[in-house]
Amino acid sequence: MPKTGEILKKYRSKRNFDVTSEPSGGGPKRKSSKTALAYVIQKHQASQLHYDFRLEWNGVLLSWAIPKGPSLDPSVKRLAAAVEDHPIEYGSFEGVIPEGEYGGGTVMLWDQGTWTPEDPDVDAALRNGELKFTLNGKKLKGSWVLVRTKGGFGGSSKPQWLLIKHRDRYASTEDILAAEPRSVSSNRLMANIARDSSGDVAKAAKADPPSSSRSRAS
Ligand code: MN
């Protein structure tokens, strides 16, 4: 596993911090042994809408981009493409990445909380491509698994994983993405976040449920 410094170098090399308000990373480290591990999902309307799923591990946020977002239904498998690790501070970012910059578009803190690995050896679970964990977020809770399907074995393509809900009392057929479209930190919709940060409101609004834009207009 690459060192945190190398990860931040790669993260920073893709961004111009004079232009974007995303954190540059490298702030004070958390004492991971005594502090609960952070979990966050950021809804991100870039060129394509996706949900960035992030789990704190070894001083960084392991990150997957989920085009269709998480599902509470254990019969539904959601594609989760592994993307570069992010600095821990990124987990509190909500706002607008300027158009033309890497990942340009609106970012919402869609869910946040903590996670607990269900296997004691997380690094082995990641290597073996099957990570079981419990989420304690505001929207997502209970037992989940990430299973690697293909890619990422020395080639240039990023590994692809599937995010699947385990059967427990938090499993449901409810469409959580439609039922809970607002930010957990600010209660804003995507269009509100874009408007507040001089972003592309029309583009951001495409990621909000149709009913919410109707209620805004009325
Ligand atoms: Mn993203």
Residues whose N, C-alpha, C, O or C-beta is under 5 A from the ligand:
A	BS01	MN	H44 D52
